[in-house]
Amino acid sequence: MKVNISTNPDTSLDGLSAVLSTRMKILRANAGLTLDGLSKRSGVSKGMLVEIEKGTANPSIGTLCKVAAAFGMSVADIVSVAPSSPVRRIPGGDIPTLWTGSEGGSARLLAGTSGPDMIELWRWIMRPGESYESQGHPTGTMELFHVEKGELHLVVGGTTLVLPKGDSAIARTDVPHRYANEGKTELVFTMAVAELHRRG
């Protein structure tokens, strides 16, 4: 399934594309990188980077992660929901939707710290039959889950967990993983991601 930046009632696609376009140009200029150089550093094709800077791309969450990592930042930095002061309020209208499912589900990045060490807070809504697959994150990345409604089918490496409403889980997600709603009702869960790079 393709994972797109999309719209929600509070955030327009044009607005988010414009934010990404502006941020990318500034970051690349500050880093002294050409498009070719950023492509090599991030592993994202030059064509995709051109489209992001033009404001016409629908980059996946995975693509945003690669671009952010190339700048030593977090996705929250790139989409401007990271703090710029010790305390920062993020109005609901500024919270981006970074995934939409085929049946209308969504994943919103509620807040996140600046990278490269980062913690993110997400809220996922999945309609019956929807799923999301991710490649492994950097070594040691952890994700915490809490199911608010429905049932989450969580596959991490070779392990599958079925989490009903009210259950929580902790998973090391530096291996391929998958979230899915295989039930008949809506699934709602919150997720925190901790990517902390060890030094020394």
Contacts in CASP RR format, 6 or more apart in sequence:
PFRMAT RR
TARGET T0000
AUTHOR 0000-0000-0000
METHOD contacts of the structure
MODEL  1
MKVNISTNPDTSLDGLSAVLSTRMKILRANAGLTLDGLSKRSGVSKGMLV
EIEKGTANPSIGTLCKVAAAFGMSVADIVSVAPSSPVRRIPGGDIPTLWT
GSEGGSARLLAGTSGPDMIELWRWIMRPGESYESQGHPTGTMELFHVEKG
ELHLVVGGTTLVLPKGDSAIARTDVPHRYANEGKTELVFTMAVAELHRRG
1 101 0 8 1.000
1 102 0 8 1.000
1 130 0 8 1.000
1 131 0 8 1.000
1 132 0 8 1.000
1 133 0 8 1.000
2 58 0 8 1.000
2 60 0 8 1.000
3 60 0 8 1.000
3 61 0 8 1.000
3 62 0 8 1.000
3 98 0 8 1.000
3 99 0 8 1.000
3 132 0 8 1.000
4 58 0 8 1.000
4 60 0 8 1.000
4 99 0 8 1.000
4 100 0 8 1.000
5 13 0 8 1.000
5 16 0 8 1.000
5 17 0 8 1.000
5 20 0 8 1.000
5 58 0 8 1.000
5 59 0 8 1.000
5 64 0 8 1.000
5 96 0 8 1.000
5 97 0 8 1.000
5 98 0 8 1.000
6 13 0 8 1.000
6 58 0 8 1.000
6 97 0 8 1.000
6 99 0 8 1.000
6 100 0 8 1.000
6 106 0 8 1.000
7 13 0 8 1.000
7 97 0 8 1.000
7 100 0 8 1.000
8 95 0 8 1.000
8 96 0 8 1.000
8 97 0 8 1.000
8 106 0 8 1.000
8 108 0 8 1.000
10 92 0 8 1.000
10 93 0 8 1.000
10 94 0 8 1.000
10 95 0 8 1.000
11 93 0 8 1.000
11 94 0 8 1.000
11 95 0 8 1.000
11 96 0 8 1.000
11 97 0 8 1.000
16 79 0 8 1.000
16 96 0 8 1.000
17 55 0 8 1.000
17 56 0 8 1.000
17 57 0 8 1.000
18 55 0 8 1.000
19 79 0 8 1.000
19 80 0 8 1.000
20 52 0 8 1.000
20 55 0 8 1.000
20 57 0 8 1.000
20 59 0 8 1.000
20 78 0 8 1.000
20 79 0 8 1.000
21 52 0 8 1.000
21 53 0 8 1.000
21 54 0 8 1.000
21 55 0 8 1.000
23 78 0 8 1.000
23 79 0 8 1.000
23 80 0 8 1.000
24 49 0 8 1.000
24 52 0 8 1.000
24 53 0 8 1.000
24 67 0 8 1.000
24 78 0 8 1.000
25 53 0 8 1.000
27 71 0 8 1.000
27 73 0 8 1.000
28 34 0 8 1.000
28 35 0 8 1.000
28 38 0 8 1.000
28 53 0 8 1.000
31 38 0 8 1.000
31 71 0 8 1.000
33 41 0 8 1.000
35 46 0 8 1.000
35 47 0 8 1.000
35 49 0 8 1.000
35 50 0 8 1.000
35 53 0 8 1.000
36 46 0 8 1.000
38 44 0 8 1.000
38 49 0 8 1.000
38 67 0 8 1.000
38 70 0 8 1.000
39 45 0 8 1.000
39 46 0 8 1.000
39 47 0 8 1.000
39 49 0 8 1.000
41 70 0 8 1.000
42 49 0 8 1.000
42 66 0 8 1.000
42 67 0 8 1.000
42 69 0 8 1.000
42 70 0 8 1.000
43 66 0 8 1.000
43 70 0 8 1.000
44 63 0 8 1.000
44 66 0 8 1.000
44 67 0 8 1.000
44 70 0 8 1.000
48 57 0 8 1.000
48 59 0 8 1.000
48 63 0 8 1.000
49 67 0 8 1.000
51 57 0 8 1.000
52 59 0 8 1.000
52 67 0 8 1.000
59 67 0 8 1.000
61 75 0 8 1.000
61 98 0 8 1.000
61 99 0 8 1.000
61 107 0 8 1.000
61 134 0 8 1.000
62 134 0 8 1.000
62 135 0 8 1.000
64 75 0 8 1.000
64 78 0 8 1.000
64 79 0 8 1.000
64 98 0 8 1.000
65 75 0 8 1.000
65 137 0 8 1.000
67 78 0 8 1.000
68 74 0 8 1.000
68 75 0 8 1.000
68 77 0 8 1.000
68 78 0 8 1.000
68 115 0 8 1.000
69 116 0 8 1.000
69 138 0 8 1.000
71 77 0 8 1.000
71 78 0 8 1.000
72 115 0 8 1.000
72 116 0 8 1.000
73 114 0 8 1.000
73 115 0 8 1.000
73 116 0 8 1.000
74 82 0 8 1.000
74 112 0 8 1.000
74 113 0 8 1.000
74 114 0 8 1.000
74 115 0 8 1.000
74 116 0 8 1.000
74 118 0 8 1.000
74 120 0 8 1.000
74 195 0 8 1.000
75 98 0 8 1.000
75 109 0 8 1.000
75 118 0 8 1.000
75 120 0 8 1.000
76 82 0 8 1.000
76 109 0 8 1.000
76 111 0 8 1.000
76 112 0 8 1.000
76 113 0 8 1.000
76 114 0 8 1.000
76 115 0 8 1.000
76 118 0 8 1.000
76 120 0 8 1.000
77 114 0 8 1.000
77 115 0 8 1.000
79 96 0 8 1.000
79 98 0 8 1.000
79 109 0 8 1.000
80 94 0 8 1.000
81 90 0 8 1.000
81 94 0 8 1.000
81 95 0 8 1.000
81 96 0 8 1.000
81 109 0 8 1.000
81 110 0 8 1.000
81 111 0 8 1.000
81 112 0 8 1.000
82 111 0 8 1.000
82 112 0 8 1.000
82 113 0 8 1.000
82 114 0 8 1.000
82 115 0 8 1.000
83 112 0 8 1.000
83 113 0 8 1.000
83 114 0 8 1.000
90 110 0 8 1.000
90 111 0 8 1.000
95 108 0 8 1.000
95 109 0 8 1.000
95 110 0 8 1.000
95 111 0 8 1.000
96 108 0 8 1.000
96 109 0 8 1.000
97 106 0 8 1.000
97 107 0 8 1.000
97 108 0 8 1.000
98 107 0 8 1.000
98 108 0 8 1.000
98 109 0 8 1.000
99 105 0 8 1.000
99 106 0 8 1.000
99 107 0 8 1.000
99 124 0 8 1.000
99 132 0 8 1.000
100 106 0 8 1.000
101 126 0 8 1.000
101 127 0 8 1.000
101 130 0 8 1.000
101 132 0 8 1.000
102 130 0 8 1.000
103 127 0 8 1.000
103 128 0 8 1.000
103 129 0 8 1.000
103 130 0 8 1.000
104 125 0 8 1.000
104 127 0 8 1.000
104 130 0 8 1.000
105 125 0 8 1.000
105 126 0 8 1.000
105 127 0 8 1.000
105 130 0 8 1.000
106 124 0 8 1.000
106 125 0 8 1.000
107 122 0 8 1.000
107 123 0 8 1.000
107 124 0 8 1.000
107 125 0 8 1.000
107 132 0 8 1.000
108 122 0 8 1.000
108 123 0 8 1.000
109 120 0 8 1.000
109 121 0 8 1.000
109 122 0 8 1.000
110 121 0 8 1.000
110 122 0 8 1.000
110 123 0 8 1.000
111 120 0 8 1.000
111 121 0 8 1.000
112 118 0 8 1.000
112 119 0 8 1.000
112 120 0 8 1.000
112 121 0 8 1.000
113 119 0 8 1.000
113 120 0 8 1.000
116 195 0 8 1.000
116 197 0 8 1.000
117 195 0 8 1.000
117 196 0 8 1.000
117 197 0 8 1.000
118 193 0 8 1.000
118 194 0 8 1.000
118 195 0 8 1.000
119 192 0 8 1.000
119 193 0 8 1.000
119 194 0 8 1.000
119 195 0 8 1.000
120 192 0 8 1.000
120 193 0 8 1.000
121 190 0 8 1.000
121 191 0 8 1.000
121 192 0 8 1.000
122 190 0 8 1.000
122 191 0 8 1.000
122 192 0 8 1.000
122 193 0 8 1.000
123 188 0 8 1.000
123 189 0 8 1.000
123 190 0 8 1.000
123 191 0 8 1.000
124 132 0 8 1.000
124 179 0 8 1.000
124 187 0 8 1.000
124 188 0 8 1.000
124 189 0 8 1.000
124 190 0 8 1.000
124 191 0 8 1.000
125 186 0 8 1.000
125 187 0 8 1.000
125 188 0 8 1.000
126 132 0 8 1.000
126 179 0 8 1.000
126 180 0 8 1.000
126 181 0 8 1.000
126 186 0 8 1.000
126 187 0 8 1.000
126 188 0 8 1.000
127 181 0 8 1.000
127 186 0 8 1.000
127 187 0 8 1.000
128 181 0 8 1.000
128 182 0 8 1.000
128 183 0 8 1.000
128 184 0 8 1.000
128 185 0 8 1.000
128 186 0 8 1.000
129 180 0 8 1.000
129 181 0 8 1.000
129 182 0 8 1.000
129 183 0 8 1.000
130 180 0 8 1.000
130 181 0 8 1.000
131 153 0 8 1.000
131 178 0 8 1.000
131 179 0 8 1.000
131 180 0 8 1.000
131 181 0 8 1.000
132 178 0 8 1.000
132 179 0 8 1.000
132 180 0 8 1.000
133 176 0 8 1.000
133 177 0 8 1.000
133 178 0 8 1.000
134 173 0 8 1.000
134 176 0 8 1.000
134 177 0 8 1.000
134 178 0 8 1.000
135 176 0 8 1.000
136 173 0 8 1.000
136 174 0 8 1.000
136 175 0 8 1.000
136 176 0 8 1.000
136 177 0 8 1.000
137 173 0 8 1.000
137 174 0 8 1.000
137 193 0 8 1.000
137 195 0 8 1.000
138 174 0 8 1.000
138 195 0 8 1.000
138 197 0 8 1.000
139 174 0 8 1.000
140 172 0 8 1.000
140 174 0 8 1.000
140 195 0 8 1.000
140 196 0 8 1.000
141 172 0 8 1.000
141 173 0 8 1.000
141 174 0 8 1.000
141 193 0 8 1.000
141 194 0 8 1.000
141 195 0 8 1.000
142 170 0 8 1.000
142 171 0 8 1.000
142 172 0 8 1.000
142 173 0 8 1.000
142 193 0 8 1.000
142 194 0 8 1.000
143 170 0 8 1.000
143 171 0 8 1.000
143 173 0 8 1.000
143 177 0 8 1.000
143 191 0 8 1.000
143 192 0 8 1.000
143 193 0 8 1.000
143 194 0 8 1.000
144 168 0 8 1.000
144 169 0 8 1.000
144 170 0 8 1.000
144 171 0 8 1.000
144 191 0 8 1.000
144 192 0 8 1.000
144 194 0 8 1.000
145 152 0 8 1.000
145 154 0 8 1.000
145 163 0 8 1.000
145 168 0 8 1.000
145 169 0 8 1.000
145 170 0 8 1.000
145 171 0 8 1.000
145 189 0 8 1.000
145 190 0 8 1.000
145 191 0 8 1.000
146 166 0 8 1.000
146 167 0 8 1.000
146 168 0 8 1.000
146 189 0 8 1.000
146 190 0 8 1.000
146 191 0 8 1.000
147 163 0 8 1.000
147 164 0 8 1.000
147 165 0 8 1.000
147 166 0 8 1.000
147 167 0 8 1.000
147 168 0 8 1.000
147 187 0 8 1.000
147 188 0 8 1.000
147 189 0 8 1.000
148 165 0 8 1.000
148 166 0 8 1.000
148 188 0 8 1.000
148 189 0 8 1.000
148 190 0 8 1.000
149 165 0 8 1.000
149 185 0 8 1.000
149 186 0 8 1.000
149 187 0 8 1.000
149 188 0 8 1.000
149 189 0 8 1.000
150 164 0 8 1.000
150 165 0 8 1.000
150 181 0 8 1.000
150 183 0 8 1.000
150 185 0 8 1.000
150 186 0 8 1.000
150 187 0 8 1.000
150 188 0 8 1.000
151 162 0 8 1.000
151 163 0 8 1.000
151 164 0 8 1.000
151 165 0 8 1.000
151 181 0 8 1.000
151 182 0 8 1.000
151 183 0 8 1.000
151 185 0 8 1.000
151 187 0 8 1.000
152 161 0 8 1.000
152 162 0 8 1.000
152 163 0 8 1.000
152 179 0 8 1.000
152 180 0 8 1.000
152 181 0 8 1.000
152 187 0 8 1.000
152 189 0 8 1.000
153 160 0 8 1.000
153 161 0 8 1.000
153 162 0 8 1.000
153 163 0 8 1.000
153 178 0 8 1.000
153 179 0 8 1.000
153 180 0 8 1.000
153 181 0 8 1.000
153 182 0 8 1.000
154 160 0 8 1.000
154 161 0 8 1.000
154 162 0 8 1.000
154 163 0 8 1.000
154 169 0 8 1.000
154 171 0 8 1.000
154 177 0 8 1.000
154 178 0 8 1.000
154 179 0 8 1.000
154 180 0 8 1.000
155 161 0 8 1.000
155 177 0 8 1.000
155 178 0 8 1.000
155 180 0 8 1.000
156 171 0 8 1.000
156 172 0 8 1.000
156 173 0 8 1.000
156 175 0 8 1.000
156 177 0 8 1.000
157 175 0 8 1.000
157 176 0 8 1.000
157 177 0 8 1.000
161 169 0 8 1.000
163 169 0 8 1.000
163 189 0 8 1.000
171 177 0 8 1.000
173 193 0 8 1.000
179 189 0 8 1.000
181 187 0 8 1.000
END
